[in-house]
């Protein structure tokens, strides 16, 4: 561990092997010695996390996680943002996940309670009536029947509990995410080979894409909006890196490409559970009157559908997403997940 920390103090990248050893030590010791963990997380963020450091972190976590039998859905996908952008938006990717499920994709949603915002994905789902700590068998059943299941990170990564106070402290003090945010999308216990990932820092688009490539994932979209949001939005242009197994392709996308009117960032502001629940239900029941909110969800649902292989292009994904909401399929996916999560 000392060797890895020495490297970080010199702003040198740590090898994947050293990184794995470092984090295995931190997971074992942080409860009793959080100061070392805080130093490591801050040094990594200051230098900028490398694909090898992310890879070592992921290896260390996977050796400790509670596993789930792998599913046979070829379109299995997850859609999430890293968080840590400080934008306090409503739960865009969580709502988009129901829209994608309603359009036919199998969505393994992996999430947690809020670290830096007022309402994380788990907080929203709980407010909507989902039993977030339901057994893995219930959630696997939901994945099959509702095409969406929720896999609560603390249940599968118990080693993370000791880091929760530290992560909240760093988010409040420094207004930034850590390697936990960056690696989070890769820690889904079902290990989907397809993902749509929003990141909180533009420099991370390439790092996360390279990590997906190292993990030999099938199709991953990594993006960040020019307003600094870890989502695709209709408020500004976004940088998007598409990973198809061993190839990477970077492009800039804009709202006008999809026929969307440019909105204001303030229209995407969320709040506490009650407000975010209202926004979610308005969108899923096709009653949302704010075009920026609805179109932003459509765009992120399209990204999930394209990553899953259900959509041929993002434009095709938007059409599928619109129909998912209009037909009631998106809301039906939510209702099924709520029911199955409470089944005996």
C-alpha positions in Angstrom: 0.0 0.0 0.0 2.9 2.4 0.9 4.4 2.0 -2.6 1.1 3.0 -4.3 0.6 6.0 -2.1 4.2 7.1 -2.8 3.4 7.0 -6.5 0.3 9.1 -6.0 2.2 11.7 -3.9 4.4 12.1 -7.0 1.3 12.3 -9.2 2.3 9.1 -11.0 -0.3 6.6 -12.2 -0.5 3.4 -10.2 -0.4 0.0 -11.9 -3.5 -2.1 -12.0 -1.9 -4.7 -9.6 -0.8 -2.0 -7.1 -4.2 -0.4 -7.4 -5.9 -3.6 -6.5 -3.7 -4.2 -3.5 -4.2 -0.6 -2.3 -8.0 -0.8 -2.4 -8.1 -4.3 -0.8 -6.1 -2.8 2.1 -8.3 0.3 2.3 -11.5 -1.8 2.3 -10.1 -3.8 5.3 -8.8 -0.8 7.2 -11.0 2.3 6.5 -13.5 1.8 9.3 -10.6 2.2 11.8 -8.4 4.6 9.8 -10.5 6.8 7.5 -7.7 9.4 7.2 -5.6 7.2 4.8 -8.6 6.6 2.6 -9.4 10.3 2.4 -5.8 11.0 1.4 -5.8 8.3 -1.3 -9.2 9.5 -2.7 -8.1 13.1 -2.9 -4.7 12.3 -4.4 -6.4 10.3 -7.1 -8.9 13.0 -7.9 -6.2 15.7 -8.0 -4.1 13.6 -10.4 -7.0 12.2 -12.3 -7.9 8.5 -12.1 -6.4 6.3 -14.8 -7.9 3.2 -16.5 -5.5 1.0 -14.6 -6.4 2.5 -11.3 -10.1 2.1 -12.1 -9.4 -1.5 -13.1 -7.6 -2.3 -9.9 -10.4 -0.8 -7.9 -13.0 -2.8 -9.8 -11.0 -6.0 -9.3 -10.7 -5.4 -5.5 -14.5 -4.7 -5.3 -15.5 -7.8 -7.3 -13.5 -10.0 -5.0 -15.6 -8.9 -2.1 -19.0 -8.5 -3.7 -22.0 -10.7 -3.3 -22.5 -12.3 -6.7 -25.7 -12.9 -8.6 -26.1 -15.8 -11.1 -25.6 -14.3 -14.6 -28.7 -13.8 -16.7 -29.1 -14.8 -20.4 -30.6 -11.6 -21.7 -28.4 -10.5 -24.6 -29.7 -7.0 -24.3 -29.1 -6.6 -20.6 -28.1 -3.0 -19.9 -27.7 -0.4 -17.2 -28.1 3.3 -17.5 -26.7 5.6 -14.8 -24.7 8.7 -14.1 -21.6 8.8 -11.9 -23.1 11.6 -9.8 -20.7 14.1 -8.3 -21.6 16.8 -10.8 -23.2 19.1 -8.2 -26.0 19.9 -10.6 -28.9 18.7 -8.4 -31.0 17.5 -11.3 -34.0 15.2 -10.9 -33.4 11.5 -11.3 -33.1 11.5 -15.1 -31.4 8.1 -15.7 -33.6 6.3 -13.2 -36.8 7.5 -15.0 -35.2 6.8 -18.4 -34.5 3.2 -17.2 -38.3 2.6 -16.9 -38.9 4.1 -20.3 -36.2 1.8 -21.8 -37.8 -1.2 -20.1 -41.2 -0.2 -21.4 -39.6 -0.2 -24.9 -38.3 -3.7 -24.5 -34.8 -3.6 -23.1 -33.9 -5.6 -20.0 -32.6 -3.0 -17.5 -30.5 -4.1 -14.5 -30.6 -0.8 -12.5 -27.8 -0.6 -10.0 -27.9 2.3 -7.5 -27.6 3.8 -4.1 -29.0 6.5 -1.8 -27.8 10.0 -2.4 -24.2 11.0 -1.7 -24.1 14.5 -3.2 -27.7 15.3 -4.2 -30.9 15.4 -2.2 -32.4 12.3 -3.8 -30.5 9.4 -5.2 -31.9 6.6 -7.3 -32.7 4.4 -4.3 -34.4 7.4 -2.6 -36.6 7.9 -5.6 -37.5 4.3 -6.1 -38.4 4.0 -2.4 -40.6 7.1 -2.7 -42.3 5.5 -5.7 -43.1 2.4 -3.6 -40.3 0.0 -4.6 -38.9 -2.3 -1.9 -35.3 -1.4 -2.6 -33.9 -4.2 -0.3 -36.0 -6.9 -1.9 -34.1 -10.2 -2.4 -32.1 -10.9 -5.5 -34.6 -13.6 -6.5 -37.4 -11.0 -6.5 -35.4 -8.6 -8.5 -34.4 -11.3 -11.0 -38.1 -12.1 -11.4 -38.8 -8.4 -11.9 -36.1 -8.3 -14.5 -37.7 -11.1 -16.4 -41.4 -10.0 -16.0 -41.1 -6.2 -15.8 -37.9 -6.0 -17.8 -36.4 -4.0 -15.0 -34.9 -4.9 -11.7 -33.2 -2.8 -9.0 -30.0 -4.1 -7.3 -29.2 -1.9 -4.3 -25.4 -1.4 -4.1 -25.1 -1.7 -0.3 -26.6 -5.2 -0.4 -24.0 -6.4 -2.9 -21.0 -4.3 -1.8 -21.0 -4.3 2.0 -17.4 -3.1 2.1 -18.7 0.3 0.8 -20.6 1.0 4.0 -17.5 2.2 5.9 -16.8 4.7 3.1 -20.3 6.3 3.1 -19.6 9.1 5.7 -16.2 9.9 4.0 -17.8 10.1 0.6 -20.5 12.4 1.8 -17.9 14.6 3.6 -15.8 14.9 0.4 -18.8 15.6 -1.8 -19.9 18.4 0.5 -16.4 19.9 1.1 -14.9 19.6 -2.4 -18.1 19.4 -4.6 -16.7 16.5 -6.6 -17.0 12.8 -7.0 -14.3 10.2 -6.2 -13.2 6.9 -7.8 -16.3 5.3 -6.1 -18.5 7.5 -8.5 -16.3 6.8 -11.5 -16.1 3.0 -11.0 -19.7 2.7 -9.8 -21.3 1.9 -13.1 -18.9 -1.0 -13.6 -19.9 -2.6 -10.2 -23.3 -3.8 -11.2 -23.5 -7.3 -9.7 -25.1 -8.7 -12.9 -22.1 -7.3 -14.9 -24.0 -6.2 -18.0 -21.9 -5.9 -21.1 -23.9 -2.9 -22.3 -24.2 0.4 -20.5 -25.0 4.1 -20.9 -22.8 6.1 -18.5 -22.8 9.8 -17.7 -19.7 11.2 -16.1 -19.2 14.4 -13.9 -15.9 15.5 -15.6 -15.2 15.8 -19.3 -11.7 14.3 -18.8 -13.4 11.1 -17.6 -15.2 10.4 -20.8 -12.0 8.9 -22.3 -10.9 7.2 -19.1 -14.2 5.5 -18.5 -14.4 4.5 -22.2 -10.9 3.0 -22.0 -11.9 1.1 -18.9 -15.0 -0.3 -20.7 -12.7 -1.4 -23.5 -10.3 -3.1 -21.1 -13.3 -4.9 -19.6 -14.3 -6.1 -23.1 -17.8 -4.8 -22.9 -20.0 -5.0 -26.0 -21.4 -1.5 -26.3 -21.0 1.4 -23.9 -21.9 5.0 -24.3 -20.0 7.5 -22.1 -21.1 11.1 -22.1 -21.1 14.5 -20.4 -23.1 17.5 -21.1 -21.4 20.9 -21.8 -23.3 22.4 -18.8 -21.3 20.0 -16.6 -24.2 17.5 -16.1 -23.6 13.7 -16.0 -26.5 13.1 -18.4 -27.4 13.8 -22.0 -29.7 16.8 -22.0 -31.6 19.1 -24.3 -30.0 22.2 -22.6 -26.7 22.1 -24.5 -24.4 19.9 -26.6 -22.8 16.7 -25.1 -19.6 14.9 -25.8 -20.3 11.2 -26.4 -17.8 8.3 -26.7 -19.2 5.1 -28.1 -17.3 1.9 -27.2 -18.0 -1.2 -29.4 -15.8 -3.9 -28.0 -12.3 -2.8 -29.1 -13.2 0.4 -31.0 -13.9 3.9 -29.6 -15.6 6.7 -31.5 -16.1 10.2 -30.1 -18.7 12.7 -31.3 -20.6 15.8 -30.3 -24.4 15.7 -30.2 -26.8 18.6 -29.9 -30.6 18.8 -29.1 -31.4 20.1 -32.6 -30.2 16.8 -34.2 -33.2 15.1 -32.6 -35.7 17.8 -33.3 -35.6 19.0 -29.7 -35.8 22.7 -28.8 -32.9 23.8 -26.6 -34.0 24.2 -22.9 -32.7 25.8 -19.8 -30.5 24.0 -17.2 -32.8 25.4 -14.4 -35.7 23.3 -15.8 -33.8 20.1 -14.9 -33.4 21.0 -11.2 -34.7 18.4 -8.8 -35.2 18.4 -5.1 -36.2 16.2 -2.3 -38.1 12.9 -2.7 -41.5 14.4 -2.9 -40.7 16.7 -5.9 -38.6 14.1 -7.7 -41.4 11.5 -7.3 -43.9 14.0 -8.8 -41.6 14.6 -11.8 -41.1 10.9 -12.3 -44.8 10.1 -12.2 -45.7 13.0 -14.5 -43.2 11.8 -17.1 -44.0 8.1 -16.9 -47.8 8.7 -17.1 -47.3 11.1 -20.0 -48.6 14.1 -18.1 -45.3 16.1 -18.0 -45.9 19.6 -19.5 -42.2 20.7 -19.4 -40.7 19.8 -22.7 -37.1 20.0 -21.4 -37.7 17.5 -18.7 -39.5 15.1 -20.9 -37.1 15.4 -23.9 -34.1 14.9 -21.7 -35.5 11.7 -20.4 -36.3 10.6 -23.9 -32.7 11.2 -25.0 -31.3 9.2 -22.1 -33.7 6.4 -22.6 -32.6 6.4 -26.3 -29.0 6.0 -25.1 -29.9 3.0 -23.0 -31.9 1.5 -25.8 -29.1 2.0 -28.3 -26.5 0.6 -25.9 -28.8 -2.5 -25.3 -29.0 -3.1 -29.1 -32.8 -2.6 -29.1 -32.4 0.6 -31.0 -30.4 0.9 -34.3 -29.6 4.6 -33.7 -30.2 7.3 -31.1 -33.0 8.7 -33.3 -34.6 5.2 -33.4 -34.3 5.0 -29.7 -36.1 8.3 -29.2 -39.0 7.0 -31.2 -39.1 3.8 -29.2 -38.9 5.8 -26.0 -41.8 8.1 -27.0 -44.0 5.1 -27.7 -43.1 3.5 -24.4 -44.5 6.5 -22.6 -47.4 7.1 -24.9 -48.6 3.5 -24.7 -48.3 3.3 -21.0 -45.6 0.6 -21.1 -43.1 2.7 -19.1 -45.5 3.3 -16.3 -46.5 -0.4 -16.4 -42.9 -1.4 -15.9 -42.8 0.7 -12.7 -46.0 -0.8 -11.4 -44.8 -4.4 -12.0 -41.5 -3.7 -10.3 -43.3 -2.3 -7.3 -45.6 -5.3 -7.1 -42.9 -7.9 -7.6 -40.5 -6.2 -5.1 -43.2 -6.7 -2.4 -44.2 -10.3 -3.3 -43.7 -12.9 -0.6 
